[in-house]
Amino acid sequence: MEELLVLVDQRDRKKGCAPKLLAHQNGLLHRAFSIFIFDDAGRLLLQQRAFGKYHSQGLWTNTCCGHPRPGERTASAAKRRLQEEMGMTCSLRKVSTLLYREEVSNQLIEHEFDHVFVGISHCDPIANPEEAHAWQWMKLSQIPACIAAAPDTFTVWFRRIVETTGLAGISAWKELAEAAARPYPSRSRETRQ
């Protein structure tokens, strides 16, 4: 059975559902998420999409992407897909949204209301080969030059996020992820006598 996507309006209000391929063939606006995982050194985990994917095969992109299922909360879907694609579990924090419409390979159109989540991982991924062909940790400062040198080796949505957010914005996301990953300090009560 084909996966269903949640169709939304430009404010992310649900309008219905549609089969995944149909939504991408017709450029229907749908709910999606993108995940950016950083390591302790502040590097971003990139994945190279598997060559068996139905679009954007073999392109480098952010850590993980996906779509919530009908009735599934977006944050829950993000955690599920991070585990399915990259074999990782960590706290995720929503930091942004992005509305975009771009043509991708195979005459398909990505038209997404994209929820961006960030997290910190203290270990390397165990990537599912059906989802990710390869992966690498990359310093944030290297990403713009890599995209400029070979833009067609990166997904359109990753290029759009980097372009619109900038290095300063992505660095701020990293700091938010670090803050979310820190354990809360225990509060002790002082008693006065």
C-alpha positions, 0 to 999 in steps of 0.5 A: 500500500502506498504511503499517504501524505498529509496535504496542508494549506500555506499555514500548515492546516490539514486539507486532506491526504494523497498518495506520496507519488501523486503528491509529488507528481502534481506538486501538492503542498504537503507536510514534511520535516527535515532533521539536522543532527550535530555532534559534540564538535559542532559538525553536521551529519550529512547523508547521501540519499540511496540510489534506489530512492524515487527522486534525488537519488545519490544526492547529499542532504541534511541528516534525515527527511520525511513525512508524518503519516496521517494522524501522526504528530510531526515530532513523533514522525521525525523521531521515527524516521531518524531511527529508521534511516540513520539508526539514531535516537536523540532529543529533537527540538523544532527550530524553524519551518520553511515553505518551498516548491522546487522541481526535483529529479524524475519530473517530480515536484517537492512542495512542502511545508517543512518543519526543521528539527535539530538534535545532538548525537554522541555516536555515529549513525548506523545508516539503513542502506535502503535510505542512505548510501553514505554519510559524513560529519561536516564542519558548518564552515565547509558547507557553503563552499561544497555547495558552491563547488558542486550544487547539483550533488546536493538536494534542492531542499538542503540548498534552500535551507542553507541559503535562507538560514545561512551559517549564522542561523544554522549555528544558532540551531546547533546551540539550541540543540545543545541546550535541549540536550543538556540535562536540567540541573537539579534545584536544591532548596536552601533552608534558612534557620 
